[in-house]
């Protein structure tokens, strides 16, 4: 009973230490990955007038998609920190002295890592595809979004639909403008309406949905070309002067236009296991049909070749539809030069067509095969995340007992080193599998196959100390 109470208290201590480190490191890793995302896409986000709500939505969906990478790393780092801290303060020595083995001390965290792997599988299959769909769709919309309204001096500004605006100079306040020219293309009939002003002021409407130009001392120039028959001869022209005139431009074209998510649901990274399995069945069936169709067509061309050979032998060449081999060229010797030239011309054209047809089908089947491999890769990756959680615990916990260092110093270095090795092997192997140099199962699981023996060896060494 006394040993039982000791083990119970020990389990509470270890779980409390691990959970604190795990939550802390998990959000740290998510933050680092989010900063990396901002670094890559900063040019696509800055200067587009995106609302705080849109940015938070984008960051949230991006953070969710980073979980498959952050979760195993957080488990590895938290395991090293927890057991390293116990070793650094000689608590592991006290645990072993009390008759409790290292494996017994690891048991609650091992069970917890198995539970986490189950949650990781549910997340990978149910939540991550939805988050990936929303993230990729929103990122695409943000990247194609126009920059916020900003007129430069001496540059024709064309981002307002149906208008081109030119400003010779801007005041220091950023609102006063000089030497203004506005080309009105709303009639879609060329530069037949132009507004010229000496100066003006730019301001936003109260609802911030429009920008108002208040122009001073200018002219409106209009060419009336509605009558196409007399326009070339009469050239009617109007000029109207003004001291002050207001023009309102709608900023609706600068609003973020949200795409329909259904357009991207066919991407393999946005499917769950059931959807991937169904898609794979359809893709493989379509691939077999294309391959059979190509084979049948090729056999038909061979049949035409044999019929063409017979026509050459009988002296007929006008219906020849296939090339001749070197061995069959002597069959042309009995033909006069004109007929022989015609036969060779038809044969050359047929050979060229056959070559182009083979190249096209080869490229088409190759692209289809690559798509199938990507679906298979995504299907396998639904399980690798769960397995990685267990593997990295088997590395982290015993490694912590060996190095006996807590905190964020040495554990971070060791964790990053193992994770980088895992990530590099995974990336290289998956790419090799996609291009046919490696079996897809081996390509996706190779990193786990390499890292697992290391975890088992470290666990064995730690429990034998």
C-alpha positions in Angstrom: 0.0 0.0 0.0 2.9 2.3 0.8 4.5 1.6 -2.6 1.2 2.2 -4.3 0.8 5.6 -2.7 4.4 6.5 -3.6 3.8 5.5 -7.3 0.5 7.4 -7.3 2.2 10.6 -6.0 5.1 10.1 -8.5 2.6 9.8 -11.4 0.9 13.0 -10.4 4.3 14.8 -10.2 5.5 13.5 -13.6 2.1 14.3 -15.3 2.0 17.8 -13.8 5.6 18.5 -14.9 5.0 17.0 -18.4 1.6 18.8 -19.1 3.0 22.2 -18.2 6.0 21.7 -20.4 3.9 20.2 -23.2 1.4 23.1 -23.4 4.2 25.7 -23.2 6.4 24.1 -25.9 3.4 23.3 -28.1 2.3 27.0 -28.3 5.9 28.1 -28.7 6.4 25.8 -31.7 3.0 27.0 -33.2 4.2 30.6 -32.7 7.6 30.0 -34.4 5.9 28.3 -37.4 3.4 31.2 -37.6 6.3 33.6 -37.7 7.9 31.6 -40.5 4.6 31.8 -42.4 4.5 35.6 -42.0 8.0 35.9 -43.2 7.2 33.9 -46.4 3.9 35.7 -47.1 4.6 39.2 -45.7 4.6 40.8 -49.2 1.1 39.3 -49.9 -0.4 40.7 -46.6 1.1 44.2 -46.2 -0.6 47.2 -47.9 -3.9 45.5 -48.8 -6.1 47.0 -46.2 -7.0 43.6 -44.8 -9.4 43.8 -41.7 -8.3 42.6 -38.3 -11.0 39.9 -38.6 -9.6 38.5 -41.9 -6.0 38.5 -40.5 -7.1 36.7 -37.4 -9.1 34.2 -39.4 -6.1 33.5 -41.6 -3.7 33.2 -38.7 -6.1 30.8 -36.9 -6.5 28.5 -39.8 -2.8 28.6 -40.5 -2.0 27.7 -36.8 -4.4 24.7 -37.0 -2.6 23.4 -40.1 0.7 23.6 -38.2 -0.5 21.1 -35.5 0.8 18.0 -37.3 4.3 19.4 -37.3 4.1 21.0 -33.8 2.6 18.1 -31.9 5.4 15.5 -32.2 8.0 18.2 -31.6 6.2 19.4 -28.5 6.0 15.8 -27.1 9.7 15.3 -27.8 10.7 18.5 -26.1 8.4 18.2 -23.2 9.6 14.6 -22.5 13.2 15.6 -22.5 12.5 18.7 -20.3 10.4 16.7 -17.8 12.8 13.8 -17.3 15.9 16.0 -17.7 14.6 18.1 -14.9 14.0 15.1 -12.7 17.5 13.9 -13.4 19.1 17.3 -12.9 17.6 17.5 -9.4 18.5 13.9 -8.5 14.9 12.9 -8.3 15.5 10.0 -10.7 18.1 8.7 -8.2 15.5 8.9 -5.4 12.9 7.1 -7.6 15.3 4.2 -8.3 16.4 4.1 -4.7 12.8 3.6 -3.6 12.5 0.5 -5.8 10.6 2.1 -8.7 12.1 1.4 -12.1 12.5 4.1 -14.8 10.0 2.3 -17.0 7.4 2.4 -14.3 8.0 6.2 -14.0 7.6 6.5 -17.8 4.4 4.5 -17.9 1.9 7.3 -17.3 3.4 9.5 -20.0 3.6 6.6 -22.4 -0.1 5.9 -21.9 -0.7 9.7 -22.2 1.3 9.7 -25.5 -0.8 6.9 -26.8 -4.0 8.9 -26.0 -2.4 11.9 -27.7 -1.7 9.7 -30.8 -5.4 8.8 -30.9 -6.4 12.4 -30.7 -3.8 13.2 -33.4 -5.4 10.6 -35.7 -8.8 12.1 -35.2 -7.4 15.6 -35.7 -5.5 14.5 -38.9 -8.6 12.8 -40.4 -11.4 15.2 -39.4 -10.1 18.7 -38.4 -7.0 19.2 -40.4 -8.6 18.7 -43.9 -11.3 21.3 -43.1 -8.7 23.8 -41.7 -6.4 23.2 -44.7 -9.3 23.9 -47.0 -10.2 27.2 -45.3 -6.6 28.2 -45.0 -5.6 27.6 -48.6 -8.8 29.2 -49.9 -8.4 32.3 -47.8 -4.7 32.6 -48.5 -5.4 32.4 -52.3 -8.0 35.2 -51.9 -5.6 37.3 -49.9 -2.7 36.9 -52.4 -4.9 38.0 -55.3 -6.3 40.9 -53.4 -5.4 44.4 -54.7 -3.2 46.7 -52.8 -4.9 49.4 -50.7 -5.7 52.6 -52.5 -2.4 54.5 -52.9 -1.7 56.9 -55.7 2.0 57.6 -56.5 3.3 60.8 -58.0 3.9 60.7 -61.7 2.4 57.2 -62.2 -0.8 56.3 -63.9 -3.0 54.6 -61.3 -5.3 51.8 -62.8 -6.6 49.8 -59.8 -10.0 51.6 -59.8 -12.2 49.9 -62.3 -12.9 51.9 -65.5 -10.7 54.8 -64.4 -7.1 55.9 -64.9 -5.8 58.6 -62.5 -2.6 60.6 -62.8 -1.3 62.9 -60.1 1.7 65.1 -60.9 2.5 65.9 -57.3 1.2 65.1 -53.8 1.3 67.4 -50.7 3.1 66.6 -47.5 -0.3 65.8 -45.8 -0.8 63.0 -48.3 -4.3 64.3 -49.2 -3.6 67.4 -51.3 -2.9 66.6 -55.0 -1.7 68.8 -57.9 -1.8 68.4 -61.7 -4.7 65.9 -61.7 -5.8 64.0 -64.8 -8.7 61.5 -64.6 -9.5 59.3 -67.7 -13.1 58.0 -67.6 -13.5 54.7 -69.3 -16.9 53.8 -68.0 -18.4 54.1 -71.5 -15.7 51.7 -72.7 -15.1 53.7 -75.8 -11.5 55.0 -75.5 -10.2 58.2 -74.0 -13.3 60.2 -74.9 -13.8 61.7 -71.5 -11.0 63.4 -69.5 -11.0 65.6 -66.4 -8.1 67.9 -65.8 -7.7 70.0 -62.6 -4.9 72.2 -61.2 -5.3 70.8 -57.6 -7.6 68.8 -55.4 -8.2 66.9 -52.1 -8.6 63.2 -51.5 -10.8 62.0 -48.6 -12.6 58.8 -47.5 -16.4 58.8 -47.3 -17.9 58.4 -43.8 -18.6 54.7 -44.4 -15.1 54.2 -45.9 -16.6 52.5 -48.9 -15.7 55.3 -51.3 -12.9 57.8 -51.9 -13.9 61.4 -52.8 -11.9 63.7 -55.0 -12.6 67.4 -54.6 -11.1 69.1 -57.6 -10.4 72.8 -58.1 -9.9 74.9 -61.2 -10.3 72.4 -64.0 -12.0 71.3 -67.2 -14.1 68.4 -68.4 -13.3 67.3 -71.9 -15.8 65.1 -73.8 -15.8 63.8 -77.3 -19.3 62.7 -78.6 -18.7 59.7 -80.8 -22.2 58.2 -80.4 -23.0 58.7 -84.1 -20.4 56.5 -85.8 -21.3 57.6 -89.3 -20.7 61.4 -88.9 -18.1 61.2 -86.1 -15.1 60.9 -88.5 -16.2 64.2 -90.2 -17.8 66.3 -87.5 -15.6 65.4 -84.5 -18.0 66.9 -81.9 -16.2 68.1 -78.8 -17.3 69.6 -75.5 -15.3 71.5 -72.8 -16.8 72.5 -69.5 -14.8 74.5 -66.9 -15.3 74.4 -63.2 -14.0 76.0 -60.0 -14.9 73.0 -57.8 -16.1 69.5 -58.6 -16.5 66.4 -56.6 -16.0 62.9 -57.9 -16.7 59.7 -55.9 -14.9 56.5 -56.7 -16.2 53.2 -55.2 -13.7 51.1 -53.4 -15.7 47.9 -53.8 -13.0 46.4 -56.0 -10.6 46.6 -53.0 -12.9 44.4 -50.9 -11.7 40.8 -50.3 -13.6 38.5 -52.6 -14.1 35.1 -50.9 -13.8 32.1 -53.2 -16.2 29.2 -53.1 -14.5 26.5 -51.0 -16.1 23.8 -53.2 -13.5 24.7 -55.9 -10.7 23.3 -53.7 -12.3 20.2 -52.1 -10.8 17.9 -54.7 -7.3 18.5 -53.5 -5.9 15.5 -51.6 -4.7 17.4 -48.6 -8.3 18.6 -48.0 -9.8 15.1 -47.8 -10.4 12.6 -45.0 -9.6 8.9 -45.2 -13.0 8.0 -46.6 -12.8 10.7 -49.3 -9.2 9.7 -50.2 -10.2 6.1 -50.5 -13.1 6.9 -52.8 -11.0 9.3 -54.9 -8.2 6.7 -55.2 -10.7 4.1 -56.5 -12.0 6.5 -59.1 -8.5 7.7 -60.1 -7.1 4.1 -60.5 -10.2 3.1 -62.5 -9.7 6.1 -64.8 -6.0 5.3 -65.2 -6.8 1.8 -66.2 -9.3 3.0 -68.7 -6.9 5.5 -70.2 -4.2 2.9 -70.4 -6.5 0.4 -72.1 -7.7 3.0 -74.6 -4.1 3.9 -75.5 -3.2 0.2 -75.9 -6.2 -0.4 -78.1 -5.3 2.6 -80.3 -1.7 1.5 -80.5 -2.8 -2.0 -81.6 -5.1 -0.4 -84.2 -2.2 1.6 -85.6 -0.2 -1.6 -85.9 -3.1 -3.2 -87.8 -3.1 -0.2 -90.1 0.7 -0.6 -90.5 0.2 -4.2 -91.8 -2.6 -3.1 -94.2 -0.3 -0.3 -95.4 2.5 -2.8 -96.0 0.2 -4.9 -98.2 -0.9 -1.8 -100.2 2.8 -1.0 -100.9 3.4 -4.5 -102.1 0.5 -4.2 -104.5 1.7 -0.8 -105.7 -1.1 1.3 -103.9 0.2 4.1 -101.8 -2.5 6.7 -101.6 -4.2 5.1 -98.6 -1.0 4.2 -96.7 -1.4 5.3 -93.0 1.8 4.0 -91.3 5.6 4.4 -91.5 7.9 1.9 -93.2 10.8 0.2 -91.5 14.3 0.1 -93.0 13.7 -3.5 -94.0 10.6 -2.6 -96.0 12.2 0.1 -98.0 13.2 -2.3 -100.8 9.4 -2.8 -101.4 9.5 0.7 -103.0 12.1 -0.1 -105.5 9.6 -1.2 -108.2 7.8 2.2 -107.9 8.7 5.2 -110.0 10.4 8.1 -108.2 7.2 10.2 -107.9 5.2 7.5 -106.2 8.1 6.5 -104.0 8.4 10.1 -102.8 4.7 10.3 -102.0 4.8 7.0 -100.1 7.8 8.2 -98.0 6.1 11.5 -97.3 3.0 9.8 -96.0 5.1 7.4 -94.0 7.1 10.2 -92.4 3.9 12.1 -91.5 2.4 9.0 -90.0 5.5 8.3 -87.9 5.6 11.9 -86.6 1.9 11.7 -85.6 2.5 8.3 -83.9 5.4 9.8 -82.0 3.4 12.9 -80.8 0.5 10.6 -79.8 2.8 8.4 -77.7 4.5 11.5 -76.1 1.1 13.0 -75.3 -0.3 9.8 -73.8 2.9 9.2 -71.8 2.7 12.7 -70.3 -1.0 12.4 -69.6 -0.7 9.0 -67.9 2.4 10.3 -66.0 0.4 13.2 -64.6 -2.5 10.9 -63.7 -0.1 8.5 -62.0 1.5 11.3 -60.0 -1.9 12.4 -58.8 -2.6 8.9 -57.6 0.7 8.8 -55.8 -0.1 12.1 -54.0 -3.5 10.7 -52.9 -1.7 7.6 -51.5 0.9 9.7 -49.8 -1.8 11.8 -48.1 -3.7 8.6 -47.1 -0.5 7.2 -45.4 0.2 10.6 -43.7 -3.1 10.3 -41.8 -1.4 7.6 -39.7 2.2 8.8 -39.5 1.3 11.8 -37.3 -0.1 9.4 -34.6 2.8 7.1 -34.8 5.3 10.0 -34.6 3.8 11.0 -31.3 4.7 7.7 -29.8 8.1 7.5 -31.4 9.2 10.9 -30.2 8.1 10.1 -26.6 10.2 6.9 -26.8 13.1 9.2 -27.8 12.5 12.1 -25.5 11.7 10.4 -22.1 14.8 8.2 -22.0 17.0 10.9 -23.5 16.0 13.2 -20.7 17.1 10.6 -18.1 20.4 10.2 -19.9 21.4 13.9 -20.4 19.8 15.0 -17.1 19.3 18.6 -18.1 16.0 20.5 -17.8 14.9 23.9 -19.1 15.1 25.2 -22.7 18.8 24.9 -23.3 20.2 21.6 -24.2 16.7 19.9 -24.6 15.8 22.3 -27.3 19.0 21.7 -29.2 18.6 17.9 -29.0 14.9 18.0 -29.9 15.5 20.2 -32.9 18.3 17.9 -34.1 16.2 14.8 -33.9 13.2 16.5 -35.5 15.3 18.0 -38.3 16.6 14.5 -39.1 13.1 13.1 -39.1 11.8 15.9 -41.3 14.6 15.7 -43.8 14.2 11.9 -44.2 10.5 12.3 -44.5 10.6 15.1 -47.1 13.3 13.4 -49.3 11.7 10.0 -49.1 8.2 11.3 -50.0 9.6 13.2 -53.0 11.4 10.1 -54.2 8.2 8.1 -53.8 6.2 10.7 -55.8 8.6 10.4 -58.8 8.8 6.6 -58.7 12.2 6.0 -57.2 10.7 4.5 -54.0 7.6 2.6 -53.0 5.0 5.0 -51.6 4.5 3.1 -48.3 8.3 3.0 -47.7 8.6 6.7 -48.8 6.0 7.9 -46.3 7.1 5.6 -43.4 10.8 5.6 -43.9 11.4 8.4 -41.4 9.5 6.5 -38.8 11.3 3.3 -39.6 14.6 5.0 -39.2 13.8 6.9 -36.0 11.9 4.1 -34.2 15.0 1.9 -33.5 16.7 4.9 -32.0 13.8 5.4 -29.6 13.7 1.7 -28.7 17.5 1.7 -28.1 17.4 4.8 -25.9 14.5 3.3 -23.9 16.4 0.1 -23.4 19.5 2.1 -22.2 17.5 4.3 -19.9 15.7 1.4 -18.2 19.0 -0.5 -17.7 20.8 2.4 -15.9 
